[in-house]
């Protein structure tokens, strides 16, 4: 029986795509093995959002070829879409980009049968329909990501993604409903709705919006629905009211900031202002007191002055994020930002990144401290004789003592007793444990 191994880089959308491609191999009779083992076929699902993503993607390709020189390597994903023909010369059997993932096994076996090395990267991806992938499982046992949207047409000045993922395409609600039902039946208690530009969901579906997708994702067995990365412009009063009608929605929202300076946001071609971001945060907190707001920030964007960076520091302190993902600016060839004047020296970018990461730790510790003494529901994910860990609905890691009757995938109520910047600790409330979806 042939074996296949996957290595996935980048975002949850890539994780979803890998799961969908893996299930195609399994349905064809392949057996999955670890990427560190000898396999007949290696699939590397690549990322190109930063230079680091490129580097790690190619390191994985080289590792696969070293693990078993006789194996075939398939390169997929964003870097493949960007540099398809170049990657084919690296020795890959098949290169596929933002299309044909449903046909990966067919294309691979056809290439082997013909003794060819094939690049199936379609450059005209701006107006293609949504590729109907589907999954019945996920790499995590309690939480599954569901891709409901593909592509982006924002063309932020620093971002390569619209060039490699194509235009806006949305998954029809009936497909969302069907897959949510399958995943709930399979035992996943939490569903994370994800996409390349989730905020744009429904624009191509005749007036639908993200709230319609959230409603479609409700299914038996799914006790939590979490949203992926959003832009603040989606957070309107109508949107928030719609979320309040969905009891499964998790009170944790990832609002992508990128910079707390309006002048930097304009150079980035982000389509909101700090005031609009501030208003979105206020709307969410008024509707869901105590909700967690998380974000992304880029440090050292071209032309960023000390004063503009100080504005970002101050704005982040003002909003009070529960978690921040902070990155130094990485120039991507082919984007306007790569050739902008005022490129910030690497040492300055890295120093600003360290300062913002430090602030992020402070804010996380403060948010977690505010949970002490409250009772929270956790979804148990790691159960051992040493203890149980899981995540609250606010996506805060919680560690508790061992407890009889607690199993992976079950939900339970916990009184928070301690905290630090990494998360919280708790003691079990003397309340019944939900049976949970997992056996």
C-alpha positions in Angstrom: 0.0 0.0 0.0 1.6 3.3 -1.0 2.4 5.9 1.7 2.0 9.7 1.7 3.3 12.4 4.0 2.2 16.0 4.3 4.0 19.1 5.6 1.9 22.3 5.8 3.3 25.8 6.3 1.3 29.0 6.9 -2.3 29.7 7.8 -5.4 27.8 8.7 -6.5 28.0 5.1 -3.5 26.0 4.1 -4.2 23.5 6.9 -7.7 23.1 5.5 -6.4 22.6 2.0 -3.9 20.0 3.2 -6.6 18.1 5.0 -8.7 18.1 1.9 -5.8 16.8 -0.3 -4.8 14.2 2.3 -8.4 12.8 2.3 -8.2 12.5 -1.5 -5.0 10.3 -1.1 -6.6 8.2 1.7 -9.7 7.6 -0.4 -7.4 6.3 -3.2 -5.8 3.7 -0.8 -2.7 5.6 0.4 -1.6 5.4 4.0 -0.5 8.5 5.8 2.9 8.5 7.5 4.8 11.1 9.4 6.7 13.6 7.3 9.9 12.5 9.1 9.4 8.9 7.9 10.2 7.3 4.6 7.2 7.8 2.3 6.4 7.1 -1.4 4.9 10.6 -1.8 5.7 13.8 0.0 3.3 16.8 -0.3 4.6 20.2 0.8 1.9 22.8 1.1 3.9 26.0 0.9 3.6 29.6 2.2 5.0 32.8 0.6 3.5 35.5 2.8 7.0 36.3 4.0 10.6 35.5 3.1 10.7 33.2 6.0 7.7 31.3 4.6 9.6 30.8 1.3 12.7 29.6 3.1 10.9 27.1 5.3 8.9 25.8 2.4 12.1 25.0 0.4 13.7 23.5 3.5 10.8 21.1 3.7 11.1 20.2 0.0 14.8 19.4 0.4 14.2 17.4 3.6 11.7 15.3 1.8 14.1 14.6 -1.0 16.8 13.6 1.5 14.5 11.4 3.5 13.7 9.2 0.5 15.6 10.1 -2.8 13.4 7.6 -4.6 10.1 9.3 -3.5 8.0 11.7 -5.5 7.5 15.2 -4.1 4.5 17.3 -4.8 4.7 21.1 -4.1 1.4 22.9 -3.6 0.2 26.2 -2.2 1.1 29.9 -2.4 4.8 29.6 -3.2 3.9 27.0 -5.9 1.4 29.4 -7.4 4.1 32.1 -7.5 7.1 30.2 -8.7 5.7 27.1 -10.4 8.1 26.4 -13.2 11.1 27.3 -11.1 10.0 24.8 -8.4 9.5 22.1 -11.0 13.2 22.3 -11.8 13.9 21.5 -8.1 13.0 17.9 -8.9 9.3 17.9 -7.9 7.0 15.4 -9.7 4.0 17.8 -9.6 3.5 21.4 -8.8 0.0 22.8 -8.2 -1.0 26.2 -7.0 -4.4 27.7 -6.1 -6.4 25.3 -8.2 -6.7 21.6 -8.9 -6.3 20.6 -5.3 -9.3 18.3 -5.7 -7.6 16.5 -8.5 -4.2 16.2 -6.8 -4.1 12.3 -6.8 -5.4 12.1 -10.4 -2.8 14.6 -11.6 0.0 13.0 -9.7 -0.8 9.4 -10.8 -1.2 10.6 -14.4 2.3 12.3 -14.3 3.8 9.1 -12.9 2.1 7.0 -15.6 3.5 9.2 -18.3 6.9 9.6 -16.7 6.5 13.4 -16.7 7.2 16.2 -14.3 4.1 18.5 -14.4 3.4 22.1 -13.4 -0.3 22.7 -13.2 -0.2 26.4 -12.1 -3.0 28.4 -13.7 -2.0 32.1 -13.9 -5.6 33.2 -14.6 -7.0 32.8 -11.1 -8.6 36.2 -10.6 -12.1 35.1 -11.9 -12.2 31.4 -11.2 -15.0 29.9 -9.1 -14.7 28.7 -5.5 -13.0 25.3 -5.6 -15.3 23.0 -3.8 -13.0 21.2 -1.4 -14.4 19.2 1.6 -13.1 17.5 4.7 -14.5 15.0 7.2 -11.7 15.3 9.8 -8.9 17.6 10.9 -5.4 17.3 12.3 -6.7 18.6 15.7 -9.1 16.3 17.4 -11.4 18.8 19.1 -11.3 21.9 16.8 -11.7 22.0 13.0 -11.0 24.8 10.6 -13.5 25.2 7.8 -12.5 27.3 4.7 -15.5 29.3 3.6 -13.8 31.9 1.5 -10.9 32.1 -1.0 -8.9 35.0 -2.5 -8.5 38.7 -1.8 -8.9 41.9 -3.9 -7.6 44.4 -1.3 -4.0 44.6 -2.7 -2.4 46.0 0.4 0.9 47.5 -0.7 3.0 44.9 1.2 1.0 41.8 0.5 1.7 39.1 -2.1 -1.4 37.1 -1.3 -3.9 38.5 -3.9 -1.4 37.6 -6.6 -1.2 34.0 -5.6 -4.7 33.3 -4.3 -6.7 35.2 -6.8 -10.0 37.1 -6.5 -12.8 36.9 -4.0 -14.7 33.5 -4.1 -17.1 32.4 -1.4 -18.4 29.0 -0.4 -22.2 28.6 -0.7 -24.1 28.4 2.6 -25.5 25.0 1.7 -22.0 23.6 1.4 -21.0 25.2 4.8 -24.1 23.6 6.3 -23.3 20.2 5.0 -19.7 20.2 6.1 -20.5 21.6 9.5 -22.9 18.7 10.0 -20.2 16.2 9.0 -17.7 17.7 11.4 -20.1 17.8 14.2 -21.0 14.2 13.7 -17.3 13.3 13.5 -16.9 14.8 17.1 -15.5 18.2 16.6 -16.9 20.6 19.3 -15.4 23.8 17.8 -15.5 25.1 14.3 -13.2 27.9 13.1 -14.5 29.7 10.0 -11.5 30.8 8.0 -10.6 32.3 4.6 -8.0 34.4 2.9 -10.1 37.6 3.4 -13.0 36.4 5.6 -14.4 40.0 5.7 -15.3 39.7 2.0 -17.4 36.6 2.4 -20.6 36.7 0.3 -19.8 39.6 -1.9 -19.9 37.3 -4.9 -23.0 35.5 -3.7 -25.7 38.0 -4.4 -25.9 40.0 -1.1 -24.9 37.4 1.4 -22.4 38.4 4.2 -20.4 36.8 6.9 -23.3 36.6 9.3 -25.0 34.2 6.8 -22.0 31.9 6.9 -22.0 31.9 10.7 -25.7 30.9 10.7 -25.0 28.2 8.2 -22.2 26.7 10.3 -24.6 25.9 13.2 -24.9 22.1 13.5 -25.6 19.3 16.1 -22.4 18.6 18.0 -20.8 22.0 17.3 -20.9 23.9 20.6 -18.5 26.7 19.5 -18.1 28.7 16.3 -15.0 30.9 16.1 -14.2 33.5 13.5 -10.8 33.8 11.8 -9.1 37.1 11.0 -11.3 40.0 10.3 -10.9 43.6 9.2 -12.7 46.1 11.5 -15.0 47.4 8.7 -17.0 44.2 9.0 -17.9 45.0 12.6 -21.2 47.0 12.2 -24.1 47.2 14.6 -26.1 44.8 12.3 -23.2 42.3 12.2 -22.9 42.3 16.0 -26.6 41.9 16.5 -26.5 38.9 14.1 -23.7 37.3 16.2 -25.6 37.8 19.4 -28.3 35.6 17.9 -25.8 32.7 17.6 -25.1 31.2 21.1 -22.2 29.2 19.7 -20.2 32.2 18.7 -17.0 32.6 20.7 -16.3 36.0 22.3 -12.9 36.2 20.7 -12.3 38.3 17.6 -9.1 38.7 15.6 -9.1 42.2 14.2 -6.1 42.7 11.9 -4.6 46.1 12.8 -1.1 46.0 11.1 -0.4 49.6 12.4 -1.8 52.0 14.9 -0.7 55.0 12.8 -3.1 56.4 10.2 -0.3 57.6 8.0 1.3 54.1 7.9 -2.1 52.5 7.3 -2.5 54.8 4.2 0.9 53.7 2.9 -0.1 50.1 3.5 -3.3 50.7 1.6 -5.4 49.4 4.5 -9.0 50.5 4.0 -9.8 51.7 7.6 -8.5 54.2 10.1 -7.6 54.0 13.7 -10.9 55.6 14.6 -12.8 52.9 12.7 -10.8 50.2 14.4 -11.5 51.9 17.8 -15.2 52.0 17.0 -15.3 48.3 16.0 -13.5 47.3 19.3 -16.0 49.4 21.3 -19.0 47.8 19.5 -17.8 44.3 20.3 -17.0 45.1 23.9 -20.3 46.7 24.5 -22.2 43.7 23.1 -19.9 41.1 24.7 -18.3 42.5 27.8 -15.0 40.8 28.5 -14.6 39.5 24.9 -11.0 38.9 23.8 -9.5 41.0 21.0 -6.4 39.7 19.2 -4.5 41.2 16.4 -1.6 41.3 14.0 1.0 44.2 13.8 3.8 44.8 11.3 6.8 46.7 12.6 9.1 48.8 10.5 6.9 49.3 7.4 8.8 51.5 4.8 8.9 55.1 6.0 7.8 54.3 9.6 9.2 57.0 11.8 9.9 56.9 15.5 6.7 59.0 16.0 4.6 56.7 13.9 5.8 53.7 15.8 5.1 55.5 19.1 1.5 56.0 17.8 1.2 52.2 17.2 2.5 51.5 20.7 0.0 54.0 22.2 -2.9 52.7 20.2 -2.2 49.1 21.1 -2.1 50.0 24.8 -5.4 51.9 24.4 -7.2 49.0 22.8 -5.8 46.4 25.2 -5.4 43.3 23.1 -5.4 39.9 24.8 -2.9 38.6 22.3 -0.8 40.1 19.5 1.1 38.5 16.7 3.9 40.9 15.8 6.1 40.7 12.7 9.0 42.8 11.3 8.2 44.0 7.8 9.3 41.6 5.1 9.6 42.9 1.6 7.9 40.7 -1.0 9.2 41.1 -4.5 6.4 42.3 -6.8 4.6 44.3 -4.2 4.6 48.2 -4.1 6.1 48.2 -0.6 9.2 46.4 -1.7 10.3 49.4 -3.7 9.0 52.2 -1.4 11.5 54.8 -0.2 12.4 54.9 3.4 13.1 51.2 3.9 13.6 50.8 7.7 17.0 49.1 8.7 16.7 45.6 9.9 18.0 46.3 13.4 15.4 49.0 13.8 12.6 46.7 12.6 13.8 44.0 15.0 14.0 46.4 18.0 10.5 47.7 17.4 9.3 44.2 17.1 10.8 43.3 20.4 9.2 46.3 22.1 5.8 45.5 20.7 6.1 41.8 21.6 6.9 42.9 25.2 3.8 45.1 25.3 1.8 42.2 24.0 3.0 40.0 26.9 2.0 42.8 29.3 -1.5 43.1 27.9 -2.0 39.4 27.8 -1.0 39.1 31.4 -3.4 41.9 32.3 -6.3 40.3 30.4 -5.6 36.9 32.0 -5.4 38.5 35.4 -8.9 39.9 34.9 -10.3 36.4 34.5 -9.1 35.3 38.0 -12.1 34.5 40.2 -14.5 34.0 37.3 -16.0 30.7 36.0 -15.2 29.8 32.4 -16.0 26.9 30.2 -13.0 25.1 28.7 -12.9 22.6 25.8 -10.5 19.9 27.0 -7.8 19.1 24.5 -4.8 17.5 26.3 -5.7 15.0 29.0 -3.0 13.2 31.0 -2.4 11.9 34.6 -0.5 15.2 35.2 -3.4 17.4 34.3 -5.8 18.7 31.7 -5.4 21.7 29.4 -7.8 23.3 27.1 -9.1 26.7 25.8 -11.8 29.0 27.1 -14.3 30.4 24.7 -12.0 33.5 24.7 -9.2 31.3 23.3 -7.2 31.5 26.5 -5.1 28.5 27.5 -6.2 27.0 30.8 -4.4 24.3 32.8 -6.3 22.3 35.5 -5.5 19.3 37.8 -6.3 15.8 36.7 -10.0 14.8 37.1 -11.8 11.5 36.7 -14.4 11.6 34.0 -12.7 14.3 32.0 -11.8 13.3 28.5 -10.5 14.9 25.3 -13.3 16.9 23.6 -15.4 17.4 26.7 -16.4 20.7 28.0 -16.3 21.6 31.7 -16.7 24.6 33.9 -13.6 25.9 35.7 -13.0 28.6 38.3 -9.9 30.6 37.3 -7.4 30.7 40.2 -4.2 32.0 38.6 -2.7 33.6 35.6 0.4 34.8 33.7 1.1 36.0 30.2 0.7 32.5 28.8 -2.7 31.8 30.1 -4.6 30.8 33.2 -4.9 28.0 35.7 -8.1 26.8 37.3 -9.9 24.4 39.6 -12.9 22.3 38.5 -16.3 23.6 39.5 -18.4 21.0 41.3 -20.7 20.8 38.3 -21.6 18.0 35.9 -19.2 17.7 32.9 -20.8 17.8 29.5 -20.5 14.5 27.7 -18.8 16.2 24.8 -18.7 14.9 21.3 -15.6 12.7 21.6 -15.9 9.1 22.7 
